[in-house]
C-alpha cells in the first residue's frame, strides 16, 4: 500500500434495508476514493449480535451493485486486509484490547449487571459508569479472571484536559476529557463494540478518510484517543451533514418515514431510477464548483467530486426535486429499456397495453415516476362515461352542440383517411377545420374529448388516435357522438 493512496470505506451495519442517508454516505465515500484514484472498501459491521437480520448483507451489496458503486475490497471480492466482516475478526479485536490494557489505556471491569442497573437508578440520567473497576490491582484482576467472572473491557479516558480533532467539513471539534465516559470496548459476550472495532479496522485496513454521518461527530474525540493510545496516525474525518425532511407545517426535522420513502428499496418500488437517486443524492449536501449544471452521471461525478464542495448545513430531502431528476433519467432511457422497466407498474386494466410501443413512447416523456404510467396511459383502456360539459372550452368556443355537428361531419373523413399516422391525421383535421370555417383548435378539442372522455390526456387528439389505431378511434368517436 503506497503511503499516499486515498483509502475510504463504507461500513454499514446490516439492518435489512439501505437508508437514504447510508447510501449517500456510501456514495460520498466512494466518490472521494475515485476522485483521488484511491481505493473504496466495504466492511460489514455486524458485531451487535442482537440486531442481526437475515439477508441484510445481500441487500447492502445489491444496493451497491444497482447504484454502480463498485468496491475494490470487501465481502465476496476479498482483499489484502480481510476478512471484511467484523464478526469474522473477533480474535483481532481481543488482541488489540489486551494491548490497550497492557499499555494502561483500558481496563477489565467485572461489575455485575445488577450493580450497573442500580447506578443508573441512583445517578442522574446519563451519569454513566462510576469507574469502579478502573483501579483494580493486577492481583484482583487475575483472581477475578481465574474465578471465571464475566467481564468487559473499558477505555480509560484521561480525566483532565481536552481532546480535539479537525473535521474536514465541520472544522475543529473538541470535548473536555472529564465529560468522556469510560466506554466499553469489549463486551461480555466476547464481541467488540462499534466504538472499538471500527477504529481497529480503520487502522488495519489503512483507511485514510473516514466518511460517515454527523451523528458520530461528537464521539470522535473518543476514537481519536484510541488512535493516540495505540500510537497510530489518525485518519482524516469527514462527517456529513444531517438529512432532514420537510414537515407539513413547513418546519424540518430528521428525515423519517412520515416524510416519504426513506430507503433505497422503497424509492425503487416507488418508481425512481438508481441513476436519478445517485444524481440527486450527490447534490444532497454537496455541489460542484464553477457550474450550475445539475445532471451528472456517476462517471462524471467520479471526476469532479471534492471534499471542499461538501456543506455542513443540514440538507433537506426534496421529493419533488428527486422526481425532477427522475423524469430526466426516464426520458434518457432507450424505449425498449423504458418499456421493460415500466411493465411491472401497469395496473390490471392496462397490463395488456404494456407492450405497445407508441403508447410507451407517449407516456415516457410525460412522467416523473414509473407508477404514473397508469395515469398517463389510462385513456388507452377504454372510453369512460363522461359529462358532455367536457366539450365546453372557452378559448376555442366549443360546446356539446358544436361537438355533435363536428363529430357527425368529421367521422367519415377520418374513417376514410388514407393512412393512420399522426402527421396525416393532423393535416386532415386542419384541412377539415378550414373547410368548415372552424378554428383548428376547436376541432382538435372536440375530437380529443370524444376519443378519450378525459379532460387531461398525455397527448393531443391525433396522437391519441394514432396510439388507439383506426378501428378503436373511430368506434370511440361514434360512441361519443351517439351519446350526444
Ligand atoms: N456501522 C456504522 C453505521 O452503520 C458505521 C459508522 C461509521 O462509518 O463509522 O452507522
Boltz pocket constraint, residues with backbone or C-beta under 6 A from the ligand:
constraints:
  - pocket:
      binder: B
      contacts: [[A, 9], [A, 10], [A, 11], [A, 12], [A, 13], [A, 45], [A, 194], [A, 198], [A, 211], [A, 212], [A, 213], [A, 216]]
      max_distance: 6.0
